[in-house]
Amino acid sequence: MDRELQEIFNLAVRNGVNLFDTADSYGTGRLNGQSERLLGKFIREFPGSKAERDSIVIATKFAAYPWRLTSGQFVKACKSSLERLEIEQIGIGQLHWSTANYAPLQELALWDGLVAMYEKGLVRAVGVSNYGANQLVKIYGYLKSRGVPLCSAQVQFSLLSMGKDQLELKAVCDSLGIRLISYSPLGLGMLSGKYTASKLPPGPRALLFRQILPGLDPLLSSLRRVADRRRKTVSQVAINWCICKGTAEENLGALGWRLTPDEILELESAADDSPRQMIQNIFQTR
Ligand SMILES: NC(=O)c1ccc[n+]([C@@H]2O[C@H](COP(=O)([O-])OP(=O)(O)OC[C@H]3O[C@@H](n4cnc5c(N)ncnc54)[C@H](OP(=O)(O)O)[C@@H]3O)[C@@H](O)[C@H]2O)c1
């Protein structure tokens, strides 16, 4: 399995993909931190040129665990990530989520943690994840007052997650010069076209898919129409929509081409016809 992951990593880098997003919480139990460890190993063992290796940017996310209550604890978390990755500096150090919804007093420690890791040169840039428009404006202002630019905001964003909150966030990002990075661009797989109400994935996703998939026929038909016309896969078209919105930049076959404005409209109006959209990440603030 790790070998397969490494081959996919090598293929991606050889094809010009150079941003890899991970988190210090990816990998549970005895595999805690394993995602960062593997990424570090893949970079070290990358069989290509030094220039290709040097172009790789690691974005990792620091969990707002309840016991991380001071900025120093976030700096410590950042140093642990650097050790697992075995690199000198993280490309983008991100807060994985905001605690504003349930532990507002912890929030300032998160913000100061980002400032401290940036000032110490442990991260080249800082970003956030699961911040809604209001909270994003607040942290942007705070970081600016401390001389730290906010580089990116990562949220769920796809043809199944383009509601009012996400579009407002996108507008705020555009106006402040923050890069929006979309996660779950395939709606956890629902926008790949390979699942139907009678063909569900194993595990907990099935519960969610059972609620949403029955209403997705118009959107999946639109995706298939565009995919056939462009000789692409349904997944590549769904990701290309994210790319056209300026929120994603990868997944090989989705690269090197652009949907036309008419195709974008066709997909969005089909998405609007879907009775149920993705459930928002409970950690995303307003
Ligand atoms: N910041 C956050 O809080 C947060 C939260 C969630 C995710 N993320 C990030 O976002 C990344 C991706 O999102 P995601 O995994 O949640 O969801 P996603 O990309 O929307 O969906 C992933 C699923 O789509 C299917 N898939 C992917 N590529 C495909 C292809 N080419 N053809 C057909 N099916 C394909 C696979 O389903 P099967 O497994 O069924 O084959 C895969 O598990 C994660 O790696 C993570 O780093 C961040």
The ligand as a Gaussian input file, in Angstrom:
#p B3LYP/6-31G(d) Opt

LIG

0 1
 N       -9.171000      20.608000       6.005000
 C      -10.036000      19.668000       6.303000
 O      -10.708000      19.707000       7.339000
 C      -10.213000      18.511000       5.343000
 C      -11.319000      17.644000       5.462000
 C      -11.460000      16.599000       4.539000
 C      -10.514000      16.434000       3.531000
 N       -9.445000      17.292000       3.444000
 C       -8.422000      17.133000       2.390000
 O       -8.988000      17.009000       1.105000
 C       -8.403000      15.912000       0.416000
 C       -9.379000      15.262000      -0.555000
 O      -10.689000      15.258000      -0.087000
 P      -11.529000      13.960000       0.291000
 O      -10.688000      12.748000       0.250000
 O      -12.259000      14.290000       1.546000
 O      -12.667000      13.856000      -0.798000
 P      -12.790000      13.908000      -2.391000
 O      -11.517000      14.240000      -3.063000
 O      -14.003000      14.720000      -2.654000
 O      -13.174000      12.373000      -2.662000
 C      -12.247000      11.344000      -2.523000
 C      -12.872000      10.049000      -3.039000
 O      -13.238000      10.216000      -4.411000
 C      -12.957000       9.027000      -5.122000
 N      -12.015000       9.371000      -6.208000
 C      -10.900000      10.161000      -6.119000
 N      -10.305000      10.262000      -7.317000
 C      -11.062000       9.548000      -8.183000
 C      -10.962000       9.264000      -9.570000
 N       -9.966000       9.765000     -10.288000
 N      -11.920000       8.486000     -10.133000
 C      -12.941000       7.991000      -9.400000
 N      -13.088000       8.215000      -8.072000
 C      -12.160000       8.980000      -7.482000
 C      -12.361000       8.027000      -4.143000
 O      -13.432000       7.221000      -3.678000
 P      -13.214000       5.653000      -3.257000
 O      -12.299000       5.699000      -2.073000
 O      -14.588000       5.211000      -2.915000
 O      -12.604000       4.977000      -4.456000
 C      -11.867000       8.921000      -3.014000
 O      -11.885000       8.289000      -1.760000
 C       -7.922000      14.976000       1.512000
 O       -6.776000      14.275000       1.108000
 C       -7.582000      15.931000       2.667000
 O       -6.219000      16.325000       2.682000
 C       -9.287000      18.323000       4.319000

